[in-house]
């Protein structure tokens, strides 16, 4: 599973939010949008190594981090 997480962390950058969500759903991975168009979203501080955090600008994934 870790291999999938690390691969997606790189591969999702540049895709639309809906494409990224579909990829994560296909792999049964949790995800959340932590920033959208410069606005920080309300998130919890719990760290989950198998969850992807998306930074989204104009509906495109700009960065992906773990947590």
PyMOL commands that set and color helices and strands:
alter all, ss='L'
color gray80, all
select helices_A, chain A and resi 2-11+17-26
alter helices_A, ss='H'
color red, helices_A
select strands_A, chain A and resi 30-36+39-40+51-57+60-66
alter strands_A, ss='S'
color yellow, strands_A
deselect
rebuild
show_as cartoon
